[in-house]
Amino acid sequence: MIEEEIDKLLAEEFPVRKNLIYLNHAAVAPLPLRSGEAVKAFVDEYVHFGTKNYQHWSQHADQLHADLAQFINASADEIALLKNTSEGISIVAMGFPWQPGDTVLSSDEEFPSNRIPWQALADRGVQFKEVTLRQAGKSPEQALIDEMDDSTRLLAISAVQYASGLRLDLEILGKACRERDIGFCVDAIQMLGVAPVDVEKANIDFMMADSHKWLLGPEGIALFYCRKKWLRMIKLFQYGWHMVENYGDFHDKDWQPAASARRFESGTPNILGIQAFAASLSLINDIGIETIEDRVLHHTNLMHEYIAKSNNLEAIYSDSASKMSGIVTFRHNNCDLSALFLHLRKQNIMCAERGGGIRFSPHIYNTDEEIISALETANQFM
Ligand SMILES: Cc1ncc(COP(=O)(O)O)c(C=O)c1O
């Protein structure tokens, strides 16, 4: 797609721009028009024909498994659709073949979803170790690798940190894990949809992401990837009719868990969520993830440039270009953070208060003008 076509498409797909300057994709994205339309069309059928076309519903789910697999270079039987990121992390945390004395390595910047399930393993003798990512003279990847030892069984890390936007090199980490026979579990919610992720290249064993941030999908439906070799090694703790191999056979008392990652989908799928998620993913694919990444990084640079020149604003985290994502967090040196946040809200600027500052997280459809105008509003606030 050429630039003009992309701009035209984005102008159509994001009517939210008529109402708000929406810089909050690291929290919850607005739905693109096509995703809203897909849900409306589905609901219309649901209201007027109930489940008459039920066989199509499972085809929609199958198609989304296949599309997500292609998106991350996995195979469809390694994909499950879950409720959210936390559920995916909990499946790994609760089901991993731990031994007392094992360690899970992670960072000191994680969102609670990628901390609490691991901390909950303490009574099984599994230690959760938080590595300081920012250490003088060391890359964050090296800081993590230096802490790997004989007790380390899993590295559980966010691809992009939610407050700072620090982006980790998954290929470096995946290689280090593979060389040491350490499992690699990636919370990708702040990266998927804004940068390409290839589970093969990065040697990822487990990956999860709810759709409601950079993937532009709805809340409450998440991608879960489990590398084939792990499928049977993760002990199941959720059961139901849908996770068995012959799930159409309600009389099979001698059931087996599905051979595929469907074994993690215990019951009825979130069919409304599937409609919206599939449509949002189609938009990302239509534009192309590399194009999205280029434009989002352009926005990030723009924000850093503006903040560097401003007398009032100060970036809290200034990472090198290769470590940047779609998130920029800044403070105002002359006013209260919460007051500034409320002021921005009143001016219809959607952002978040995170990591001791104001977090801006624009997506591809935001314009330079919107971003500069939002920064000016912040800069001028006293
Ligand atoms: C890094 C990270 N992981 C997970 C989540 C959310 O998890 P869940 O999908 O379980 O709500 C967030 C939300 O802000 C996040 O930033």
The ligand as an ORCA input file, in Angstrom:
! r2SCAN-3c Opt
* xyz 0 1
  C       3.166     -5.467     30.150
  C       1.707     -5.717     30.424
  N       1.271     -6.962     30.616
  C      -0.041     -7.226     30.824
  C      -0.978     -6.204     30.863
  C      -2.420     -6.497     31.047
  O      -2.681     -7.826     31.311
  P      -4.107     -8.451     31.039
  O      -4.249     -8.665     29.562
  O      -4.079     -9.712     31.791
  O      -5.119     -7.499     31.563
  C      -0.554     -4.895     30.709
  C      -1.537     -3.788     30.794
  O      -1.226     -2.654     30.967
  C       0.809     -4.649     30.453
  O       1.255     -3.390     30.239
*
